[in-house]
Amino acid sequence: MKIDELDEFQGLTPNMVREWLKRTGWELRTDEWKEKRWFNGNGRSIADKRVLVKDGFRWIASQSVQTVQALLCEINPRMRKGVPSKAALRAHRGLWLRSIGTETIATVLSRLIDEFPSPRDNESYFWPCDANGNKVRWPTDAQGNML
């Protein structure tokens, strides 16, 4: 399977990867050839421009003793802060997972948001799910951008 076909890859940005690298102890430094590279605590490095390339992800996963999918889950949590857009709600009429603090519930979100808005909507986290509460892909436009 290609990495970009994994659900966890959806919505991943270079900035998310850079932030994860910083949080986990990687440093962006200039190497002896005057190129900017990410270095980990073991002195290993990876070029910044390769970070989102499939081979780069596999290499980072091998250095962190994680599978590529586990690495993607850590970098790109599949709950998004704030109410989904109206377009996303129209595209996914099914259930949405909603996390408020430590509580996560599955609910028909479009009706709930319209009829019963809550002051906590913007601080909640959301993700579309199927009838059994399993996360599904976020709705996208024709170009594959998340709505």
One Martini backbone bead per residue (centre of mass of N, CA, C, O) as a GRO file, in nm:
protein
  147
    1MET     BB    1   0.099   0.035   0.019
    2LYS     BB    2   0.048   0.359   0.006
    3ILE     BB    3   0.087   0.618   0.213
    4ASP     BB    4  -0.138   0.811   0.073
    5GLU     BB    5  -0.371   0.580   0.139
    6LEU     BB    6  -0.373   0.648   0.418
    7ASP     BB    7  -0.576   0.796   0.642
    8GLU     BB    8  -0.342   0.938   0.813
    9PHE     BB    9  -0.246   1.126   0.565
   10GLN     BB   10  -0.478   1.299   0.580
   11GLY     BB   11  -0.386   1.642   0.609
   12LEU     BB   12  -0.095   1.648   0.580
   13THR     BB   13   0.180   1.858   0.673
   14PRO     BB   14   0.488   1.991   0.683
   15ASN     BB   15   0.444   2.135   0.957
   16MET     BB   16   0.367   1.885   1.122
   17VAL     BB   17   0.639   1.745   1.083
   18ARG     BB   18   0.824   1.963   1.198
   19GLU     BB   19   0.693   1.968   1.480
   20TRP     BB   20   0.753   1.674   1.547
   21LEU     BB   21   1.057   1.683   1.521
   22LYS     BB   22   1.098   1.889   1.747
   23ARG     BB   23   0.947   1.731   1.980
   24THR     BB   24   1.155   1.462   1.923
   25GLY     BB   25   1.468   1.602   1.886
   26TRP     BB   26   1.503   1.737   1.633
   27GLU     BB   27   1.743   1.910   1.413
   28LEU     BB   28   1.805   2.205   1.233
   29ARG     BB   29   2.091   2.185   1.020
   30THR     BB   30   2.404   2.248   0.895
   31ASP     BB   31   2.603   2.094   0.693
   32GLU     BB   32   2.908   2.042   0.528
   33TRP     BB   33   2.730   2.127   0.246
   34LYS     BB   34   2.514   2.357   0.325
   35GLU     BB   35   2.273   2.182   0.428
   36LYS     BB   36   1.957   2.133   0.530
   37ARG     BB   37   1.908   1.923   0.822
   38TRP     BB   38   1.790   1.652   0.999
   39PHE     BB   39   1.869   1.570   1.342
   40ASN     BB   40   1.933   1.327   1.560
   41GLY     BB   41   2.065   1.188   1.853
   42ASN     BB   42   2.243   0.978   1.654
   43GLY     BB   43   2.338   1.162   1.394
   44ARG     BB   44   2.115   1.144   1.212
   45SER     BB   45   1.984   1.216   0.877
   46ILE     BB   46   1.748   1.439   0.699
   47ALA     BB   47   1.607   1.586   0.452
   48ASP     BB   48   1.371   1.823   0.444
   49LYS     BB   49   1.249   1.756   0.149
   50ARG     BB   50   1.189   1.435   0.242
   51VAL     BB   51   0.976   1.410   0.472
   52LEU     BB   52   0.708   1.356   0.269
   53VAL     BB   53   0.844   1.121   0.160
   54LYS     BB   54   0.813   0.795   0.169
   55ASP     BB   55   1.111   0.723   0.239
   56GLY     BB   56   1.133   0.922   0.472
   57PHE     BB   57   0.921   0.790   0.651
   58ARG     BB   58   1.053   0.514   0.675
   59TRP     BB   59   1.311   0.618   0.804
   60ILE     BB   60   1.191   0.751   1.052
   61ALA     BB   61   1.048   0.498   1.156
   62SER     BB   62   1.311   0.331   1.194
   63GLN     BB   63   1.434   0.537   1.407
   64SER     BB   64   1.155   0.512   1.602
   65VAL     BB   65   1.026   0.228   1.613
   66GLN     BB   66   0.802   0.249   1.377
   67THR     BB   67   0.547   0.261   1.200
   68VAL     BB   68   0.413   0.448   0.962
   69GLN     BB   69   0.127   0.457   1.083
   70ALA     BB   70   0.209   0.538   1.371
   71LEU     BB   71   0.348   0.798   1.289
   72LEU     BB   72   0.103   0.935   1.158
   73CYS     BB   73  -0.075   0.933   1.415
   74GLU     BB   74   0.116   1.120   1.577
   75ILE     BB   75   0.127   1.365   1.372
   76ASN     BB   76  -0.196   1.299   1.268
   77PRO     BB   77  -0.455   1.356   1.420
   78ARG     BB   78  -0.806   1.232   1.387
   79MET     BB   79  -0.870   1.524   1.514
   80ARG     BB   80  -1.054   1.828   1.482
   81LYS     BB   81  -1.057   2.151   1.554
   82GLY     BB   82  -1.360   2.237   1.534
   83VAL     BB   83  -1.601   2.301   1.330
   84PRO     BB   84  -1.711   2.187   1.064
   85SER     BB   85  -1.787   2.251   0.770
   86LYS     BB   86  -2.061   2.276   0.580
   87ALA     BB   87  -1.949   2.098   0.351
   88ALA     BB   88  -1.877   1.854   0.532
   89LEU     BB   89  -2.165   1.811   0.645
   90ARG     BB   90  -2.295   1.761   0.365
   91ALA     BB   91  -2.106   1.520   0.275
   92HIS     BB   92  -2.149   1.415   0.588
   93ARG     BB   93  -2.451   1.275   0.720
   94GLY     BB   94  -2.343   1.128   0.938
   95LEU     BB   95  -2.148   1.056   1.178
   96TRP     BB   96  -1.980   1.221   1.458
   97LEU     BB   97  -1.706   1.280   1.626
   98ARG     BB   98  -1.689   1.406   1.974
   99SER     BB   99  -1.460   1.605   2.164
  100ILE     BB  100  -1.479   1.674   2.523
  101GLY     BB  101  -1.213   1.638   2.647
  102THR     BB  102  -1.264   1.298   2.753
  103GLU     BB  103  -1.517   1.300   2.571
  104THR     BB  104  -1.665   1.063   2.336
  105ILE     BB  105  -1.898   1.110   2.065
  106ALA     BB  106  -2.168   1.002   1.865
  107THR     BB  107  -2.314   1.219   1.607
  108VAL     BB  108  -2.547   1.426   1.453
  109LEU     BB  109  -2.408   1.719   1.375
  110SER     BB  110  -2.567   1.908   1.186
  111ARG     BB  111  -2.817   1.927   1.369
  112LEU     BB  112  -2.681   2.010   1.635
  113ILE     BB  113  -2.548   2.276   1.543
  114ASP     BB  114  -2.807   2.418   1.439
  115GLU     BB  115  -3.004   2.365   1.702
  116PHE     BB  116  -2.743   2.320   1.933
  117PRO     BB  117  -2.547   2.531   2.015
  118SER     BB  118  -2.216   2.558   2.154
  119PRO     BB  119  -1.961   2.707   2.332
  120ARG     BB  120  -1.776   2.427   2.275
  121ASP     BB  121  -1.737   2.382   1.968
  122ASN     BB  122  -1.442   2.522   1.916
  123GLU     BB  123  -1.303   2.312   2.143
  124SER     BB  124  -1.368   2.081   1.980
  125TYR     BB  125  -1.348   1.752   1.840
  126PHE     BB  126  -1.347   1.610   1.497
  127TRP     BB  127  -1.498   1.313   1.321
  128PRO     BB  128  -1.583   1.099   1.095
  129CYS     BB  129  -1.832   0.827   1.092
  130ASP     BB  130  -1.978   0.542   1.128
  131ALA     BB  131  -2.231   0.352   1.267
  132ASN     BB  132  -1.982   0.219   1.464
  133GLY     BB  133  -1.750   0.456   1.513
  134ASN     BB  134  -1.571   0.459   1.266
  135LYS     BB  135  -1.335   0.599   1.107
  136VAL     BB  136  -1.337   0.819   0.833
  137ARG     BB  137  -1.304   0.996   0.577
  138TRP     BB  138  -1.268   1.304   0.494
  139PRO     BB  139  -1.412   1.529   0.325
  140THR     BB  140  -1.385   1.617  -0.026
  141ASP     BB  141  -1.290   1.749  -0.298
  142ALA     BB  142  -1.205   1.703  -0.629
  143GLN     BB  143  -0.883   1.748  -0.534
  144GLY     BB  144  -0.865   1.631  -0.215
  145ASN     BB  145  -0.958   1.846  -0.025
  146MET     BB  146  -1.038   1.932   0.274
  147LEU     BB  147  -1.348   2.065   0.402
   0.00000   0.00000   0.00000
